[in-house]
Amino acid sequence: MRTVDFGRSFVTWRVDLLKKPQTTATHRLPTTLNNARVPLDCRCEITERRTRQAYEYVLGAACKSERVGVERDIWVQPNADYIPIRSRDQFLTLKNFGRVGAQVMLYPPSLGVQPERNVGKNADAFDSVKIDVQFCDAELLATPERIVAAVLANEPLVGRTEIQNERYVALIEYPIKTMNASERDNVYQPDTGPVILPDLSREPADLIAGFELAFLAFNCPDWVEFLVRVPTPMAEGISVYHYSQSVRLDSTNQIVRPK
């Protein structure tokens, strides 16, 4: 079988101000050209049953809002987590400031307030978006004994979780970072993320807008529990984005060892 080689897979988006003005940043860009490359934390392929059309989405590793190429004061204030989700023609950028609903203006301010969930077409915001997913041969670890042995041998592992409804089948692939294993009880349990959790009630063109970040855990092939990042109340009138909503789904889970 084949799986994603996450160590060699990246998403890169290119901003060229000589070709189109900036529309998604909160500060004046110090340079006219930048290529931002980040490794992948997750790949999600959603297939529509009736048409057999497949849609690919990737989650890039989180970074922080920054000024590129300046001599000092690199970090933009107020600072935000910058979390990129991309398809071949659409983008969803999640910005996480200190609290939910923080009002931060785009640059120039005439563009208005920067959305915490910014959805759009790649062609409108970037000079290009390049998704480079590399695949490699892999071995399915089909028993708890084999999974536990691979964990204790420090083998790299990739998880594959499939969820579905009447309309779609979604395959979520991710590198397993944290993994629990007991050779005495033959118990294994990944606790890993973030991954992107789709909303399979949406139309194809709107699927990217419905993704949420989540961690996941399972200890058998048949179900998975997601811990979803949602607005979470901290005090009266104050909420933060936090992984706090547990969602349990029927699923098909596999753990594979890249070769």
N, C-alpha and C positions, 0 to 999 in steps of 0.2 A: 504494500500500500504506500501511498504518498502522504506527506504532511508538510505543513509550513515550516521552513527553516527560519525561525524568528531571529536568529543571530545575524542573518544576512538580508532581512526584509525591512524596507523603509518606505515612508511617504515623504515626498518633497514638494513644497509649494514655492513658487517663484513670484516675487513682486518686482515689477519694473515700472517705475514712475514715469519713464520716458514714453511708455506705451499707454498707460491708463492711470488715473489718479487713485490714491489710496482711499478706501471706503470702510475699512474694518478696524483701524488703529485708533488709539486714544492720544497719540502724540505725533508730532511732526517727525517723519522718518529721517534719520541723519544721512542715509545713503539713498541713492536712486535705484539701487538694484540689490536684492538679497534672495538667496536660496536657503530656505529653512528645511533641514532634513532631520527627521526623528525616526527612531525605530518603532516597530509595531508592538503593541500590547495585545492586540486581538484582531482576528479577521472573522467577519460574519458574511455568509452567503445565504441569501434568501431566495428560494425557488417557488414560483407560482405554479401550483399543480396543473391548472387547466392549460396554460400556455407553455409550460416548461421553461419560461424565461427566468434566468438567474440574475440576481443583483448582488454585487460585491461591495462590501463596506469594510473600512479598516479604522481602527482606533490607534492613534499615535500616542507615544509616551507624553505625559504631562510635562510642561515647562512653566516658566514664569515670565510675566510681561517685562520686556527689556528694550533698551535702546542699543542697537547694534552698531559698533564702530566708534563709539564716543570715548573720550579720554578718561572720564569719570562719571559718576552718577548713572551707572548702567540701569539700575532697577527703577522701573516706573512706579511712582507713588500716586494714589494707592495701588499697591501691587495686587496681581491676580494670578491664580492658576490659569494656564492656557491649555485647553484640552481639545485636540483636533480630531474630528471624525470626518472621513472623506469617502466619496465614491468617485467614479470616473468623471462624473459631471456635476456633482453637488457637494456642498460642504455643510457641516454643522460644527460650529465652534462654541464650546462651553467656557464661559469665564466665571471664575469663582473668586469674588472679593471677600472681605471680612464677614459680610452678612448678606442674606438674601435681599434683593431689591436695591442694592447700592446704585446710586445715580452717578455714572461716570460718562462724561461727554466724549463723543468721537472727535477726531480732528480732521478737518476743521469743525468747530462747534455747530456750524450750520447743518451738519449731518444729523444732529440730535444725539440722544442718549444711546450708548452702546448696549445692545441686548445681551442679557446673560446667556441666551440661547440664540445664536446668530445663524440663520439658515439662508442659504442662497445657492446660486449657480457659480461654479468655479470660474467660468468665463467672465463673470461680472466683477469678480474680486481679485483674481490672480492672473498673471501672465500665463502660468501653466500649473497643473498639479500632476505629479507623477507618482504612481503607486507601483512599487517594485516588490512583488511577493515572490520569493524564491521557495521552491519546493525541493524536498529530498525524499529518498526512500525511508521507510519507517517500518517498525515491527509492532504489531498489536500485542499488548500485554493482556492476555485474556483471563487471567486468574489472579486472585488476591496474592497468592504466593509469588507469582512472577513480578507483580507490581511492587510488593514489599522488598523483594530482592533487588530490584532496580533502584529503589530509593536508597537502600543501605549501601549500594555500590556507587552512589553519587552519579548515576546516569542522568543525562538531560531528558526531560519528559515533556510531552505536549498533550494537552487535553482536547477532546472533541465532544461537545455536547449538542445534541440535536433536539429541538423542540418543534412542535407543529400544531396547526389547527386545520380546519376544513379547507382553507385556501392556500396556506403556505407551509413550507418546510424550511426551517432555519438551522444552519450548521454554524456553531460558534466554536472557533479554534483559538487556542491561547497557550502560551508557555506556562508550565506549572512552576511556580516560584516557591511557595510554602507547601510542604507535603508532610503529613503525619503517617507513620507506619509502625506496626507492631508485628514483629516476627513470631511472638508467642501466640498471639490471637489471630494472626492473619487478617488484620484490619488495616486499611489505608484510608486516607481522607485528604484530598487537596483542599486548601483554604487559600484561594488565589484570586488575583485580579489586578487592576480592574479589567472587566470585559464590557462589551456593549450588549444590552438586553433590548431586543426589538419589541415593538408593539405590533403584533400581527393582525390587528383589526384595521390597519390603515391601507389606503390605496398605494399602489407601487410608487407613484411619484412623491408620496408623502411619507414613505417609510423612514427616511433619514431624520425627519423632524421628530420622530417618536422614540429615538434611542435614549436609554438611560444608562448611566454607569452603575456597575454592580460588581461585587465579589461573589464567588460561588463556592459551594462545598457539596460533596457527595461521598458516599462510601459503598455504593453499589451501582450497577449499570442502569437502574430503572427510574430514578428520580434525582432532582437537584434542588437545592435551596439557594436562592439568590438573596444577597443583602444589598438593597438598592439605595443609591444616593438620592435623597429627596430633601426638600425644605423641612427642617426639623426645629420646632420651637425650643428656644433656650430661656426666654423670659417674655414678659408681656410685650408684644409688638416687635420682638426680635427673633429671627430664625436664621439658621445657618444651613449650608448644604452639608449633609452628613449621611453616612451609610447606616440607615436605621430601620428600613422597611424590609421585613422578611417575606419572601415570596417562594412558595414551594410549587414545583411543576413536575408533571410526568416528563420523562426525557429518555434519551438513549445516550449513555456516557461511555466514552472510550479513553483509555490512556495508552499512548504509543511512545515508543522509543525511537527517535531519529537515528538513522545509521550514518 
